[in-house]
Amino acid sequence: MRWLSQSSVRTQIAILTALLAAVVTTIAAGTEPFVRSRFDKGVEVGLFAGRIETITKEFALSTDKTQGDAVLSRFRAQGVNVWRAAGEQTADPPVTARDIPAAVRRLLDYNIFFDPYGFMGWNNPKTLTVSAGDGSLVFALPEFSTTRWILPAVFGKLVLIIVPAAVLAILTAWLIGRPIVDLAIAAERVRSDDELDEPFEVSGSAELRSLATSLNLMRKRVRELMAGRTRMLTSISHDLRTPLTRLRMRAERCDRAELRQQMLRDIDVLSSMINESLAYLGGEVEALKKVELSSLLQTVTDDFADTGIDVTFTGPRRLPYICKPRALSRAVSNLIDNASRHAGSIDLALVEEEDGSVVITVADNGPGIADELKLQVMEPFFKADKARSTSKNSGFGLGLSIAHGIITVGHRGSFELRDRKPHGLAVVIRLPANSGIGNAAASS
């Protein structure tokens, strides 16, 4: 079975087809006597021939017409349609007692196998004339029900095909479909399992093993390219700090106050851009810790409130939760900072669901974001200033990207942008229960 599961799809189909033929043949050979016996009339033919012999002998032993009629009446009461042969009914020579079995079988086989349903309208023999003493008797041949004949045959054929086909279809689905499903599952979790060098298990048919190997190799090359790009951008960002520091020192010595403030403002913008880029590219690893989530979010709220931002927090007084506290604080801080650029007030809410999951909502009363831009705003360096036109201080387009990565990758949660009524934007974060993120600690 292991060899079959690892062979090529063409080989599997060929072997399974041959197996289907073998199974059908085996079942047909084993069940033929039982199926055929249901519509084979050999037993009935033999019994009918025996009754004709019995009636003929008793009729031949009768001494007068009255006694003979009594014999015929007695057997007619038992269901045998028999009568004395008249002169015009003896066109065919009557058969003798010795030839009764062969004649009955010949006539009934003719009726059953040449026109079993009577569709062709052939003039099939309906009676049999038998010599009985000094006269002859005419027997009406029994008519077998065509319904009894055809239904067992159809049912038998269906059993021979459907049962093996169903069994082999399940086997085929298991052999061919299971590795494909496993490959699809691995593809879905490949983003979050970044520590796995080969997330696609090399198993299944030859084609699927080749595909998994190619995907692992492609993923390795993509990761190398991304790592090289990240190293390059990080180095550039670090190197920019030195000339910016020199510019700041020179700007501070400028005698013209207005010009000094303008230069320092531009330097601050460049420094903030570098800091956000480094935060986005850094990807530092933080261990999971059990914290008071309510206290953590309240602290973030208080820090922003101290700077004059109108932000409030609602939630339970205590909510122990296992998370990456610094990363989660950064994500919520990015969302509040982003909302403060476009809104007058911000509401931060924390709710624990019945299943143990946690929902964090950051809602503002700003102009909101158009539906067609909600996916794009989570891309790095994308800014939806047109959607939130009241902004006075434009960001760099990394706040939502960083927050989205911390929630979806670092905490296995969901990140959704929703419209707030009557206007505004609500960012809904759903974090899994402690068991869900705790099991993912090693892969984060």
C-alpha positions as a printed Julia matrix, in Angstrom:
444×3 Matrix{Float64}:
   0.0     0.0     0.0
   2.86    2.4     0.76
   4.4     1.7    -2.65
   1.04    2.37   -4.33
   0.51    5.65   -2.47
   3.93    6.91   -3.61
   3.67    5.83   -7.25
   2.64    8.2   -10.02
  -0.99    9.16  -10.59
  -0.97    7.33  -13.92
   0.25    4.17  -12.2
  -2.34    4.49   -9.46
  -5.17    4.9   -11.96
  -3.95    1.92  -14.01
  -3.64   -0.32  -10.96
  -6.99    0.75   -9.55
  -8.68    0.12  -12.91
  -7.2    -3.38  -13.06
  -8.25   -3.93   -9.47
 -11.8    -2.85  -10.33
 -11.96   -5.41  -13.13
 -10.61   -8.12  -10.83
 -13.06   -7.33   -8.06
 -16.04   -7.2   -10.42
 -15.04  -10.52  -11.96
 -14.58  -12.15   -8.56
 -17.92  -10.96   -7.22
 -19.69  -11.96  -10.44
 -18.23  -15.45  -10.33
 -19.01  -15.88   -6.64
 -22.59  -14.6    -6.76
 -23.68  -15.98  -10.16
 -25.36  -19.09   -8.72
 -27.32  -17.05   -6.18
 -28.33  -14.33   -8.66
 -29.2   -16.69  -11.52
 -31.22  -18.98   -9.28
 -33.69  -16.18   -8.65
 -34.84  -16.01  -12.27
 -33.8   -19.44  -13.59
 -37.05  -21.44  -14.04
 -35.41  -24.84  -14.07
 -37.01  -25.89  -10.76
 -40.47  -24.75  -11.83
 -40.11  -26.52  -15.18
 -39.15  -29.78  -13.46
 -42.05  -29.58  -11.01
 -44.53  -28.86  -13.8
 -43.24  -31.82  -15.83
 -43.63  -34.08  -12.78
 -47.24  -33.0   -12.26
 -48.04  -33.69  -15.93
 -46.65  -37.21  -15.53
 -48.72  -37.77  -12.37
 -51.94  -36.51  -13.98
 -51.33  -38.54  -17.13
 -50.79  -41.78  -15.19
 -53.87  -41.32  -13.0
 -55.98  -40.39  -16.02
 -54.73  -43.47  -17.92
 -55.76  -45.68  -14.97
 -59.31  -44.32  -14.9
 -61.95  -46.93  -16.01
 -64.66  -44.62  -17.34
 -65.28  -41.04  -18.43
 -66.71  -40.03  -15.07
 -63.64  -41.19  -13.17
 -61.36  -39.45  -15.69
 -63.26  -36.19  -15.35
 -62.94  -36.46  -11.57
 -59.14  -36.77  -11.9
 -58.96  -33.71  -14.13
 -61.26  -31.71  -11.85
 -59.14  -32.55   -8.82
 -55.93  -31.32  -10.47
 -57.61  -28.25  -11.95
 -58.57  -27.36   -8.37
 -54.86  -27.54   -7.56
 -54.07  -24.94  -10.24
 -53.22  -27.13  -13.27
 -55.13  -26.06  -16.37
 -55.82  -29.37  -18.16
 -58.58  -30.7   -20.34
 -59.33  -33.54  -22.74
 -57.97  -33.08  -26.24
 -60.64  -32.6   -28.92
 -60.13  -33.73  -32.47
 -59.08  -30.3   -33.76
 -56.46  -29.92  -30.97
 -54.36  -32.88  -32.06
 -52.72  -31.26  -35.09
 -49.36  -31.8   -33.42
 -48.68  -35.37  -32.41
 -49.01  -35.83  -28.67
 -45.9   -36.65  -26.68
 -45.54  -39.81  -24.69
 -44.96  -40.01  -20.96
 -41.26  -40.7   -21.52
 -40.81  -37.48  -23.5
 -42.75  -35.2   -21.13
 -39.72  -33.62  -19.27
 -37.85  -32.82  -22.49
 -40.93  -31.43  -24.22
 -41.9   -29.22  -21.27
 -38.39  -27.82  -20.95
 -38.09  -27.25  -24.68
 -41.34  -25.29  -24.87
 -40.81  -23.26  -21.69
 -37.19  -22.45  -22.59
 -38.46  -21.28  -25.97
 -40.91  -18.93  -24.3
 -38.47  -17.61  -21.68
 -35.3   -17.06  -23.67
 -36.57  -16.12  -27.13
 -39.38  -13.77  -26.15
 -39.41  -13.57  -22.32
 -41.44  -10.36  -22.15
 -43.83  -11.02  -25.03
 -42.79   -7.77  -26.71
 -42.16   -9.33  -30.13
 -45.59  -10.88  -30.5
 -44.26  -14.25  -31.64
 -46.73  -17.13  -31.8
 -45.04  -19.04  -29.0
 -46.46  -22.45  -28.03
 -48.93  -22.11  -25.17
 -50.08  -25.73  -24.69
 -48.67  -29.22  -24.61
 -50.6   -32.33  -25.77
 -49.73  -35.56  -23.97
 -50.86  -39.12  -24.68
 -52.88  -40.55  -21.78
 -54.23  -44.09  -22.2
 -56.69  -44.2   -25.1
 -56.92  -40.38  -25.4
 -54.86  -37.26  -25.02
 -54.74  -34.45  -22.54
 -53.95  -30.8   -23.24
 -51.96  -28.86  -20.61
 -51.72  -25.06  -20.61
 -48.1   -24.05  -20.09
 -47.47  -21.78  -17.07
 -46.65  -18.14  -17.77
 -43.83  -16.78  -15.64
 -44.04  -13.16  -14.52
 -41.65  -10.95  -16.47
 -41.39   -8.64  -13.43
 -40.02  -11.43  -11.3
 -37.61  -12.28  -14.09
 -36.17   -8.81  -14.76
 -35.93   -7.17  -11.3
 -33.5    -9.69   -9.75
 -31.36   -9.5   -12.89
 -31.18   -5.7   -12.8
 -30.54   -5.65   -9.08
 -27.82   -8.25   -9.42
 -26.03   -6.27  -12.13
 -26.22   -3.07  -10.11
 -24.71   -4.81   -7.09
 -21.87   -6.13   -9.23
 -20.96   -2.62  -10.44
 -21.97   -0.18   -7.7
 -20.48   -1.93   -4.68
 -16.96   -2.42   -6.11
 -17.01    1.02   -7.72
 -17.98    2.68   -4.42
 -15.27    0.86   -2.49
 -12.6     1.67   -5.05
 -13.78    5.28   -5.33
 -13.21    5.71   -1.59
  -9.81    4.07   -1.89
  -8.91    6.28   -4.86
  -9.99    9.42   -3.02
  -7.85    8.4    -0.05
  -4.77    7.6    -2.11
  -4.88   10.61   -4.42
  -6.96   13.19   -2.53
  -5.35   12.94    0.92
  -1.88   14.2    -0.14
  -3.5    17.06   -2.09
  -5.5    18.12    0.99
  -2.36   17.94    3.14
  -0.55   20.09    0.6
  -3.34   22.67    0.66
  -3.29   22.78    4.48
   0.48   23.27    4.45
   0.08   26.1     1.94
  -2.42   27.85    4.24
  -0.11   27.76    7.24
   3.13   28.48    5.37
   2.98   32.19    6.24
   2.78   31.63    9.96
   5.28   28.75   10.12
   8.26   30.8     9.02
  10.65   28.76   11.09
  10.01   25.63    9.02
  12.5    25.19    6.22
  10.33   22.58    4.49
   6.66   23.06    5.44
   5.46   20.95    2.5
   5.81   17.28    3.4
   7.28   15.26    0.56
   4.79   12.38    0.39
   2.1    10.92   -1.84
   2.37   10.18   -5.54
   5.45   10.93   -7.6
   3.87   14.09   -9.03
   2.89   15.41   -5.61
   6.33   14.65   -4.17
   7.91   16.55   -7.03
   5.51   19.47   -6.46
   6.22   19.57   -2.71
   9.97   19.51   -3.34
   9.69   22.35   -5.85
   7.54   24.42   -3.47
  10.02   23.93   -0.63
  12.88   24.96   -2.89
  10.95   27.97   -4.18
  10.05   29.03   -0.64
  13.68   28.75    0.42
  14.79   30.98   -2.45
  12.05   33.51   -1.75
  13.04   33.64    1.91
  16.67   34.18    0.93
  15.66   37.02   -1.38
  13.47   38.6     1.28
  16.16   38.22    3.92
  18.68   39.88    1.6
  16.29   42.73    0.87
  15.57   43.18    4.57
  19.28   43.23    5.42
  19.92   45.79    2.72
  17.08   48.09    3.79
  18.0    47.73    7.44
  21.6    48.62    6.72
  20.54   51.66    4.71
  18.2    52.79    7.49
  20.95   52.39   10.09
  23.46   54.19    7.94
  21.1    57.12    7.5
  21.09   57.76   11.24
  24.67   59.12   11.21
  24.17   61.87    8.61
  20.81   62.75   10.19
  22.51   63.18   13.54
  25.09   65.5    11.95
  22.32   67.45   10.24
  20.48   67.84   13.54
  23.6    69.15   15.26
  24.27   71.65   12.47
  20.62   72.73   12.36
  20.6    73.42   16.08
  23.53   75.82   15.59
  21.66   77.75   12.95
  21.16   81.41   13.95
  17.89   81.86   12.09
  15.2    80.5    14.38
  12.55   79.99   11.71
  14.94   78.14    9.42
  16.19   76.07   12.35
  12.69   74.94   13.25
  11.93   73.98    9.65
  15.11   71.94    9.35
  14.56   70.21   12.69
  10.98   69.39   11.68
  12.18   67.78    8.44
  14.86   65.87   10.33
  12.22   64.58   12.78
  10.1    63.38    9.86
  13.07   61.52    8.38
  13.94   60.01   11.76
  10.38   58.84   12.28
  10.33   57.29    8.83
  13.58   55.44    9.56
  12.29   54.24   12.94
   9.07   52.9    11.42
  10.98   51.2     8.62
  13.31   49.52   11.12
  10.36   48.44   13.23
   8.66   46.95   10.17
  11.8    45.2     8.93
  13.17   44.16   12.31
  10.96   41.16   13.0
  12.38   40.69   16.5
  11.33   37.55   18.37
   9.54   37.98   21.69
   8.59   35.2    24.07
   5.01   34.63   25.16
   4.17   35.87   28.64
   1.13   35.85   30.87
   0.06   39.44   31.52
  -2.93   41.4    32.74
  -4.29   42.43   29.35
  -6.6    45.05   30.87
  -3.69   46.75   32.64
  -1.55   46.63   29.5
  -4.21   48.36   27.37
  -5.01   50.84   30.14
  -1.33   51.8    30.26
  -1.29   52.39   26.5
  -4.42   54.51   26.81
  -2.97   56.59   29.65
   0.25   57.25   27.7
  -1.71   58.69   24.78
  -4.08   60.58   27.04
  -1.08   62.29   28.68
  -0.13   63.72   25.28
  -3.54   65.32   24.88
  -5.21   62.68   22.7
  -8.88   61.99   23.53
  -8.81   58.21   24.05
 -10.85   56.13   26.5
 -10.64   52.49   27.58
 -13.5    50.16   28.52
 -13.14   46.55   29.57
 -12.91   44.17   32.54
 -10.74   45.12   35.49
  -8.72   41.9    35.24
  -8.14   39.66   32.25
  -5.11   37.33   32.41
  -3.89   36.46   28.94
  -0.81   34.86   27.35
   0.63   37.08   24.61
   3.69   38.97   23.43
   3.2    42.11   25.49
   5.64   44.47   23.77
   4.44   43.49   20.31
   0.77   43.76   21.29
   1.37   47.17   22.88
   3.07   48.33   19.69
   0.15   47.11   17.57
  -2.47   48.9    19.67
  -0.28   52.01   19.91
   0.06   52.1    16.12
  -3.7    51.88   15.74
  -4.37   54.65   18.26
  -1.65   56.84   16.75
  -3.06   56.28   13.27
  -6.6    57.1    14.46
  -5.42   60.24   16.26
  -4.25   61.68   12.94
  -7.76   61.59   11.51
 -10.25   61.66   14.42
 -11.12   63.75   17.45
 -11.9    60.9    19.85
 -10.88   57.24   20.1
 -12.51   54.38   22.02
 -10.47   51.33   23.01
 -12.58   48.34   24.13
 -11.64   44.9    25.47
 -14.11   41.98   25.6
 -13.61   38.32   26.52
 -15.79   35.89   24.54
 -17.41   32.73   25.93
 -14.95   30.48   24.08
 -11.98   32.22   25.75
 -11.02   34.37   22.77
 -10.35   38.08   23.24
 -11.7    40.95   21.13
  -9.93   44.34   21.1
 -11.65   47.18   19.25
 -10.06   50.52   18.38
 -12.82   52.84   17.1
 -12.64   56.48   16.1
 -15.06   59.16   14.87
 -13.04   60.15   11.79
 -14.1    60.05    8.15
 -13.49   56.29    7.85
 -12.03   54.36    4.93
 -13.79   53.38    1.71
 -14.53   49.66    1.32
 -12.34   49.34   -1.76
  -9.33   50.65    0.19
  -9.64   48.55    3.35
  -7.4    45.8     2.04
  -4.88   48.16    0.47
  -4.31   50.24    3.61
  -2.76   47.19    5.29
  -0.07   46.99    2.62
   3.3    48.55    3.49
   3.75   52.23    2.56
   0.19   52.6     1.29
  -1.56   55.78    2.48
  -5.26   56.43    2.06
  -5.11   60.18    2.59
  -7.94   60.73    0.13
 -10.24   58.56    2.18
  -9.38   60.4     5.42
  -8.98   63.89    4.09
  -9.07   65.6     7.46
  -5.52   64.39    8.19
  -3.04   67.09    9.04
  -0.08   64.87    9.77
   0.3    62.14    7.21
   1.95   58.92    8.34
   4.29   56.68    6.4
   1.87   53.83    5.66
   3.48   51.29    7.99
   1.35   51.52   11.16
  -1.46   49.26    9.99
   0.97   46.86    8.29
   2.97   46.41   11.48
  -0.17   45.96   13.59
  -1.65   43.5    11.1
   1.5    41.36   11.12
   1.73   41.35   14.93
  -1.87   40.18   15.27
  -2.2    37.68   12.42
   1.3    36.18   12.41
   2.59   36.73   15.92
  -0.65   35.94   17.77
  -2.61   33.78   15.27
  -5.47   36.28   15.45
  -7.71   38.07   12.97
  -7.56   41.73   11.94
 -10.58   43.43   10.41
 -11.49   46.98    9.42
 -15.15   47.9     9.85
 -17.27   51.01    9.4
 -18.42   52.74   12.56
 -21.86   54.3    12.74
 -22.64   57.11   12.05
 -19.09   57.66   10.76
 -15.59   56.56   11.57
 -13.45   53.43   11.5
 -13.35   50.46   13.88
 -10.38   48.09   13.88
 -11.51   44.76   15.37
  -8.78   42.43   16.65
  -9.75   38.9    17.65
  -7.11   36.92   19.56
  -7.52   33.15   20.08
  -8.02   31.58   23.47
  -4.93   30.97   25.58
  -4.75   27.33   24.46
  -4.69   28.35   20.81
  -1.85   30.84   21.04
  -0.03   28.83   23.68
   0.24   25.86   21.31
   1.66   28.19   18.69
   4.43   29.53   20.89
   7.13   27.52   19.25
   6.23   28.66   15.76
   6.07   32.39   16.41
